[in-house]
Amino acid sequence: MREVSVSVLVDRVKGRLRRLLKRPHRRVDLGDLRRTEPFCRRYGFSRGLAVDRRYIEDFIETQQASITGRVLEVLNNNYTLRFGGDRVTRSDVLDINPANPSATIRDDLRSLSTIPDEVFDCVILTQTLHLIDDDNAAIRQVYRILKPGGALLLTVPCISKVGMHPDDCTWYRFYTDAGIRYLLERTFQPSMLSVESHGNVLTAAAYLYGLAVRDLESEYFEVNDPEYSLIVAVAARKQSS
């Protein structure tokens, strides 16, 4: 009798599973996203501010108190001037490219041979580290040129298209929050690091599609899902002597 009851129960469960599996799934309406070509191949810049830049600028703004004294930024000094203001006493721009008219220091981030030790109060390094083959060497050099108590404000990509445009540099890697923490802890004291990820599946997808900030509601940026990090941001400080 017991064997019959168990058999009947198993059959009922199997029947319910079959019915569930046969239920039609609602078709997802992809609308304008039903395409294999992005809206913009230049990270959305042709449409406005790139989606990742919204997160980057929000992060820099929260850390703006660290942008003080002598500040070094790569490529241009837009964030130095925008978020540092009168707190900045001297602004330098680093670029290895001799054609960059904004550069005040022409050097390789892996060596920084023209920069003496402990001269900068803050280094702003956004979306650059993934373009350097020896990222560990770059971090060591940044640490060297920072004054004791100086700050590094760093952002790196986690989800992105790979730059293949002729003007793009070589992409070597992407970073997770654990990966960038592992790298930085080889040089900075772990207690002097603050690592955070930013993004969600919607903003990540929008970025891959080449959409811009203006294409999204502001509230979409308020949701953070670490499983879909678009960027990882780090505030690191050199230990005081």
SVG drawing of the C-alpha trace seen along z (x, -y; Angstrom):
<svg xmlns="http://www.w3.org/2000/svg" viewBox="-2 -79 66 81">
<polyline fill="none" stroke="black" stroke-width="0.4" points="0.0,0.0 2.9,-2.4 4.6,-1.6 1.5,-2.5 1.0,-5.8 4.6,-6.8 4.3,-5.9 1.1,-8.0 2.8,-10.9 5.7,-10.8 3.4,-10.7 1.6,-13.7 4.8,-15.7 6.0,-14.8 2.7,-15.8 2.8,-19.2 6.4,-19.8 5.4,-18.9 2.6,-21.4 4.8,-24.1 7.4,-23.5 4.8,-23.6 3.5,-27.0 4.4,-29.6 6.9,-32.3 6.0,-35.9 8.1,-37.1 10.4,-39.9 9.9,-43.0 13.4,-44.2 12.2,-47.1 15.0,-49.3 17.5,-46.9 16.7,-44.2 19.9,-44.9 23.5,-43.7 25.0,-47.1 25.4,-49.5 23.9,-53.0 27.4,-54.4 30.8,-52.6 32.5,-55.4 31.1,-54.4 28.0,-56.6 29.9,-59.9 28.3,-60.8 24.9,-60.8 26.2,-62.6 27.9,-61.7 29.0,-58.1 27.2,-55.9 30.3,-54.9 31.3,-58.6 28.2,-59.2 29.6,-56.8 33.1,-58.1 32.1,-61.7 29.9,-60.8 32.8,-59.0 35.2,-61.8 32.7,-64.3 32.4,-62.2 36.2,-62.3 36.7,-65.9 38.1,-66.8 41.2,-64.8 41.8,-66.9 44.0,-69.5 47.6,-70.9 49.6,-69.6 47.5,-67.3 48.4,-65.0 45.8,-63.8 46.3,-61.8 45.4,-63.2 43.8,-66.4 43.0,-68.2 39.2,-68.4 38.4,-66.7 41.2,-68.5 39.7,-71.9 36.1,-70.8 36.3,-69.1 39.4,-70.6 38.8,-74.3 40.7,-76.7 42.1,-73.8 44.5,-73.0 47.8,-74.9 49.3,-73.3 47.8,-71.2 49.9,-68.8 48.8,-66.7 50.6,-63.4 50.7,-61.9 53.2,-59.8 51.9,-61.2 54.0,-64.1 51.0,-65.4 48.9,-66.2 49.1,-70.0 47.6,-69.8 50.4,-67.6 52.8,-69.3 54.7,-66.1 55.5,-63.7 56.4,-60.4 55.6,-56.7 53.3,-55.8 55.3,-52.6 58.5,-54.5 57.8,-58.2 61.5,-58.8 61.1,-62.6 59.1,-62.9 60.9,-62.9 59.6,-61.1 56.7,-62.4 55.7,-65.5 52.0,-65.1 49.1,-65.4 46.7,-63.7 46.7,-61.6 43.6,-61.2 43.7,-58.1 40.5,-57.3 40.0,-54.5 43.7,-54.2 45.2,-51.3 43.7,-48.7 45.7,-50.2 49.0,-49.5 50.7,-46.2 52.5,-46.3 49.8,-47.7 51.7,-46.7 54.7,-48.9 52.3,-51.8 50.8,-51.5 54.2,-51.4 55.2,-54.6 52.0,-56.4 52.7,-55.4 56.3,-56.7 55.4,-60.1 52.6,-60.6 53.4,-62.6 52.8,-60.8 49.1,-61.1 48.5,-61.7 45.5,-60.3 45.0,-58.2 41.6,-58.4 41.4,-55.5 38.6,-54.0 38.9,-50.9 36.5,-49.2 34.7,-45.9 32.2,-45.6 32.9,-47.4 33.4,-47.0 37.0,-46.5 38.5,-49.5 39.3,-48.6 39.2,-52.1 42.5,-53.2 42.8,-56.0 42.4,-53.5 45.3,-52.1 45.7,-48.4 43.3,-46.9 45.0,-44.4 42.4,-43.6 39.2,-44.3 39.0,-44.4 36.7,-43.1 36.7,-44.8 38.6,-41.8 41.1,-42.0 41.9,-45.6 42.1,-45.3 44.6,-42.4 46.7,-44.6 46.7,-47.7 47.4,-45.8 50.7,-44.8 51.8,-48.4 49.3,-50.3 48.4,-49.3 45.0,-47.4 43.6,-49.6 44.3,-52.7 42.1,-51.4 38.4,-51.9 37.1,-49.8 33.6,-50.1 31.8,-48.8 29.1,-50.7 26.6,-49.5 23.6,-47.2 22.4,-45.1 20.5,-48.0 23.3,-50.5 25.8,-47.9 23.6,-46.9 23.0,-50.6 26.8,-51.2 27.4,-48.2 24.7,-49.4 26.5,-52.7 23.7,-54.7 24.4,-57.8 23.4,-59.1 20.6,-61.2 19.0,-58.0 18.4,-56.7 16.3,-57.8 18.4,-59.1 16.9,-56.6 18.5,-53.7 21.9,-54.9 20.8,-54.6 20.7,-50.8 24.0,-49.0 24.3,-45.3 27.9,-44.0 27.3,-41.1 27.0,-43.7 29.7,-46.2 30.3,-48.6 33.3,-50.3 35.3,-49.8 36.4,-52.9 39.2,-53.1 40.2,-55.8 43.7,-54.9 45.9,-56.9 49.7,-56.7 50.4,-56.0 51.8,-59.0 55.4,-58.9"/>
</svg>
